[in-house]
Amino acid sequence: MFTKYLHALDRSVRGVGLLLTDRGGCTMRRPGRGPPAVPSRWADIIEEAAATADTYREDGYEVELLHPGDVVPIPDTVAFDILLPGSEFEAVEALAGEFDAPEVAVFTAQESGFGYAVIVATAPGTSTAICCPIYYELASIDELLEAIEDAIELHLRPLNRRSKVVIKIDEPDLLFGTLE
């Protein structure tokens, strides 16, 4: 399921660098404190995502490669909240109508207390794909893992939270594999 949802603005950004987010492992940033630590292997995962997107392109797919900012597990909605740059979100939002029940491929790794995944969702009957790398702290997903019944979602959104695009992964084991 790959769907576009619209909802009222429920959070706001006030001042440079202040981002208030939901509970459930989310962070609050204040000016002068800097962003949360990004895992050291993140640059490698971004490169792997780009190589994966290139492979799909070579196979004839039109691929939208995403570059997430924050990736936050949200147990209440059994999802990862994924912040995208505005232009990338607009591109994904434009594709949302093509994805009713995407086929999903997931490539995973774990290192130094972090889980990484490159997720590729392809629209059945088309040559369109979305490639989204994510990361999460292994210690931060216990509640999320307990909340999973049969699926997990990726909530792709812009900073202003006025809309989101949801990718449903019907086989959560693909995303987490065997956690150490």
C-alpha positions as CSV (number, residue, x, y, z in Angstrom):
1,M,0.0,0.0,0.0
2,F,1.5,3.3,-1.1
3,T,-0.9,6.1,-0.3
4,K,-0.9,9.8,0.0
5,Y,-2.6,11.2,3.1
6,L,-3.4,14.8,3.8
7,H,-4.0,16.1,7.3
8,A,-4.0,19.4,9.1
9,L,-0.7,20.9,10.2
10,D,-0.2,19.3,13.6
11,R,3.3,20.3,14.5
12,S,5.2,23.5,13.8
13,V,8.8,24.7,13.4
14,R,9.5,27.7,15.5
15,G,12.8,29.5,15.1
16,V,16.0,28.3,13.4
17,G,16.8,24.8,14.3
18,L,13.9,24.1,16.7
19,L,12.0,21.0,15.6
20,L,9.3,19.6,17.9
21,T,8.4,16.1,17.1
22,D,6.1,13.3,18.5
23,R,7.1,11.0,21.3
24,G,8.5,7.6,20.8
25,G,12.2,8.1,20.3
26,C,11.9,11.5,18.5
27,T,14.3,14.2,19.3
28,M,14.1,17.9,20.1
29,R,16.7,20.1,18.5
30,R,17.5,23.5,19.9
31,P,19.8,26.2,18.3
32,G,23.4,25.7,19.3
33,R,23.0,22.0,20.3
34,G,23.4,20.5,16.8
35,P,21.6,17.6,15.2
36,P,21.4,14.1,16.8
37,A,24.4,11.9,16.0
38,V,24.3,10.4,12.6
39,P,25.7,6.9,12.5
40,S,29.2,6.7,11.0
41,R,28.2,4.2,8.3
42,W,25.4,6.4,7.0
43,A,27.5,7.9,4.2
44,D,28.2,4.3,3.0
45,I,24.5,3.4,3.1
46,I,23.7,6.4,1.0
47,E,26.3,5.3,-1.5
48,E,24.8,1.7,-1.5
49,A,21.3,3.2,-2.1
50,A,22.7,5.2,-5.0
51,A,24.3,2.0,-6.5
52,T,21.0,0.1,-5.9
53,A,19.1,2.8,-7.7
54,D,21.5,2.7,-10.6
55,T,21.1,-1.1,-10.9
56,Y,17.3,-0.6,-11.1
57,R,17.8,2.1,-13.7
58,E,19.9,-0.2,-15.7
59,D,17.0,-2.7,-15.6
60,G,14.8,0.0,-17.1
61,Y,13.2,1.5,-14.0
62,E,12.6,5.2,-13.4
63,V,13.9,5.5,-9.8
64,E,13.4,8.3,-7.3
65,L,16.4,8.1,-4.9
66,L,15.6,9.6,-1.5
67,H,17.9,11.2,1.0
68,P,16.2,11.2,4.4
69,G,17.0,13.5,7.3
70,D,15.6,12.2,10.5
71,V,14.3,8.6,10.7
72,V,12.3,8.0,13.8
73,P,10.5,4.8,14.9
74,I,6.9,5.5,16.1
75,P,5.5,2.5,18.0
76,D,2.0,4.0,18.2
77,T,1.5,3.9,14.5
78,V,3.9,1.0,13.8
79,A,5.9,3.1,11.5
80,F,9.1,4.9,10.8
81,D,8.6,8.7,10.4
82,I,11.0,9.7,7.6
83,L,11.8,13.4,6.9
84,L,12.6,14.2,3.3
85,P,13.8,17.3,1.5
86,G,10.9,19.2,0.0
87,S,11.8,18.5,-3.6
88,E,12.1,14.8,-3.0
89,F,8.9,14.7,-1.1
90,E,7.1,16.4,-4.0
91,A,8.5,13.9,-6.5
92,V,7.3,11.0,-4.3
93,E,3.9,12.6,-3.7
94,A,3.5,12.9,-7.5
95,L,4.1,9.1,-7.8
96,A,1.8,8.1,-5.0
97,G,-1.1,7.3,-7.4
98,E,1.0,4.6,-9.2
99,F,1.5,2.5,-6.1
100,D,-1.5,0.5,-4.9
101,A,0.4,-2.5,-3.6
102,P,4.1,-2.1,-4.2
103,E,6.6,-4.9,-4.4
104,V,9.2,-4.2,-1.8
105,A,12.9,-5.3,-1.7
106,V,14.9,-4.6,1.4
107,F,18.7,-4.8,1.9
108,T,19.8,-4.6,5.5
109,A,22.9,-4.3,7.7
110,Q,23.8,-3.8,11.3
111,E,26.8,-2.3,12.9
112,S,27.8,-0.5,16.1
113,G,24.3,-0.4,17.6
114,F,22.6,0.8,14.4
115,G,20.4,-0.9,11.9
116,Y,20.4,0.2,8.3
117,A,18.2,-0.7,5.3
118,V,17.9,0.3,1.7
119,I,14.2,-0.1,0.8
120,V,13.1,-0.3,-2.9
121,A,9.4,-0.1,-3.6
122,T,8.3,-0.8,-7.2
123,A,4.9,-0.1,-8.6
124,P,3.4,-3.3,-10.1
125,G,2.8,-3.0,-13.9
126,T,5.0,0.0,-14.2
127,S,8.7,0.7,-14.4
128,T,8.7,3.2,-11.4
129,A,10.6,2.7,-8.2
130,I,11.4,4.5,-5.0
131,C,14.7,3.8,-3.2
132,C,14.8,4.9,0.4
133,P,17.7,4.3,2.8
134,I,17.0,4.4,6.5
135,Y,18.8,4.0,9.8
136,Y,17.8,3.5,13.4
137,E,19.3,2.8,16.7
138,L,18.8,-0.8,17.6
139,A,18.1,0.2,21.3
140,S,15.3,2.5,20.2
141,I,13.1,0.0,18.4
142,D,12.0,-2.4,21.1
143,E,8.5,-0.8,21.5
144,L,8.1,-0.7,17.7
145,L,9.0,-4.4,17.3
146,E,6.5,-5.3,20.1
147,A,3.8,-3.3,18.3
148,I,4.2,-5.0,14.9
149,E,1.4,-7.5,14.1
150,D,1.5,-8.1,10.4
151,A,3.0,-4.9,8.7
152,I,5.1,-1.8,9.2
153,E,4.8,1.5,7.4
154,L,7.2,4.1,6.2
155,H,5.7,7.6,6.6
156,L,7.5,9.8,4.1
157,R,6.9,13.5,4.8
158,P,8.2,17.0,4.3
159,L,9.3,19.3,7.2
160,N,5.9,21.0,7.4
161,R,4.0,17.8,7.9
162,R,1.0,18.9,5.8
163,S,0.9,15.6,4.0
164,K,2.7,12.3,4.0
165,V,3.1,9.3,1.7
166,V,2.8,5.9,3.2
167,I,4.6,2.8,2.1
168,K,3.3,-0.4,3.7
169,I,5.7,-3.3,4.1
170,D,3.6,-6.5,4.6
171,E,6.7,-8.5,5.7
172,P,8.4,-6.6,8.5
173,D,11.0,-9.4,8.8
174,L,12.4,-8.2,5.6
175,L,13.3,-4.9,7.3
176,F,14.7,-6.2,10.5
177,G,16.0,-9.6,9.6
178,T,17.6,-11.3,12.6
179,L,18.4,-8.5,15.0
180,E,21.5,-9.1,17.1
